[in-house]
Amino acid sequence: MDTLELLKSRRSIRKYKSKPVEEEKLNKCLEAARWAPSASNKQPWEFLIVKDEVMRKKFAEIHPYAKFVAESPVVFIPLTNPEIHSKYHMSDTGLTILHFMIQAHAEGLGTCWAGVIGTSFESELKKLLNVPDNLNIMALVALGYPDQERESSRKELDELVHWDMY
Ligand SMILES: Cc1cc2nc3c(=O)[nH]c(=O)nc-3n(C[C@H](O)[C@H](O)[C@H](O)COP(=O)(O)O)c2cc1C
């Protein structure tokens, strides 16, 4: 598949098969995340992986828009470190998520990003996961074999693009 087709065909998946994710595929997704671009190459991120079903069910109870993490066999949890880069910790860590999601799609896996940072329930998730005070939970990212087909849409380019001057 060419790159544009890969990017356009990725969908947020909210239903998953119970089939486990192969370690090799998971490692490739993590490797892709690690190679995200980063302001001044400071890489203000760390990654948590949770497979434990009891934990995943607790996440689904805490996060009002991430019920699907109870089903997805893996949850990728990128953490941001604002002490490493106060300005770009969020954008950099967001890019690790995108890399992870695109690699997952290339491997035939589905993902869905559920935002956490700045929410009222971030501290509850941090406590549950024993995340140190100085780090933030950027998101819960479900990973697993898709059990649904989805469609999406985007604004047209002519609504978005300004040529030469606004
Ligand atoms: C920052 C961010 C936060 C998101 N949070 C959620 C969420 O809490 N729950 C959810 O089901 N989807 C969430 N999504 C997924 C979006 O709803 C999804 O990307 C969008 O509807 C477009 O669909 P597509 O990814 O299939 O093209 C989030 C996406 C982003 C980028």
The ligand as an SDF file (V2000), in Angstrom:
LIG
                    3D

 31 33  0  0  0  0  0  0  0  0999 V2000
   -6.6170   14.0690   20.7570 C   0  0  0  0  0  0  0  0  0  0  0  0
   -7.6370   13.0100   20.3880 C   0  0  0  0  0  0  0  0  0  0  0  0
   -8.5060   12.5620   21.3670 C   0  0  0  0  0  0  0  0  0  0  0  0
   -9.4390   11.5680   21.0530 C   0  0  0  0  0  0  0  0  0  0  0  0
  -10.2300   11.0720   22.0700 N   0  0  0  0  0  0  0  0  0  0  0  0
  -11.1180   10.0880   21.7720 C   0  0  0  0  0  0  0  0  0  0  0  0
  -11.8900    9.5010   22.8260 C   0  0  0  0  0  0  0  0  0  0  0  0
  -11.7860    9.8730   24.0090 O   0  0  0  0  0  0  0  0  0  0  0  0
  -12.7350    8.4890   22.5140 N   0  0  0  0  0  0  0  0  0  0  0  0
  -12.8760    8.0390   21.2170 C   0  0  0  0  0  0  0  0  0  0  0  0
  -13.6750    7.1260   21.0040 O   0  0  0  0  0  0  0  0  0  0  0  0
  -12.1440    8.5740   20.1880 N   0  0  0  0  0  0  0  0  0  0  0  0
  -11.2720    9.5730   20.4450 C   0  0  0  0  0  0  0  0  0  0  0  0
  -10.4800   10.0760   19.4400 N   0  0  0  0  0  0  0  0  0  0  0  0
  -10.6030    9.5540   18.0470 C   0  0  0  0  0  0  0  0  0  0  0  0
  -11.3780   10.5270   17.1360 C   0  0  0  0  0  0  0  0  0  0  0  0
  -12.7350   10.5370   17.5090 O   0  0  0  0  0  0  0  0  0  0  0  0
  -11.2080   10.1010   15.6630 C   0  0  0  0  0  0  0  0  0  0  0  0
   -9.8460   10.2030   15.2990 O   0  0  0  0  0  0  0  0  0  0  0  0
  -12.0510   10.9710   14.7140 C   0  0  0  0  0  0  0  0  0  0  0  0
  -13.4230   10.7860   14.9610 O   0  0  0  0  0  0  0  0  0  0  0  0
  -11.7810   10.6580   13.2280 C   0  0  0  0  0  0  0  0  0  0  0  0
  -12.0220    9.2810   12.9750 O   0  0  0  0  0  0  0  0  0  0  0  0
  -10.8970    8.3820   12.2870 P   0  0  0  0  0  0  0  0  0  0  0  0
   -9.7180    8.3640   13.2290 O   0  0  0  0  0  0  0  0  0  0  0  0
  -11.5110    7.0050   12.1400 O   0  0  0  0  0  0  0  0  0  0  0  0
  -10.5700    8.9880   10.9560 O   0  0  0  0  0  0  0  0  0  0  0  0
   -9.5370   11.0690   19.7230 C   0  0  0  0  0  0  0  0  0  0  0  0
   -8.6390   11.5250   18.7540 C   0  0  0  0  0  0  0  0  0  0  0  0
   -7.6940   12.4800   19.0730 C   0  0  0  0  0  0  0  0  0  0  0  0
   -6.7100   12.9300   18.0060 C   0  0  0  0  0  0  0  0  0  0  0  0
  1  2  1  0
  2  3  1  0
  2 30  2  0
  3  4  2  0
  4  5  1  0
  4 28  1  0
  5  6  2  0
  6  7  1  0
  6 13  1  0
  7  8  2  0
  7  9  1  0
  9 10  1  0
 10 11  2  0
 10 12  1  0
 12 13  2  0
 13 14  1  0
 14 15  1  0
 14 28  1  0
 15 16  1  0
 16 17  1  0
 16 18  1  0
 18 19  1  0
 18 20  1  0
 20 21  1  0
 20 22  1  0
 22 23  1  0
 23 24  1  0
 24 25  2  0
 24 26  1  0
 24 27  1  0
 28 29  2  0
 29 30  1  0
 30 31  1  0
M  END
$$$$
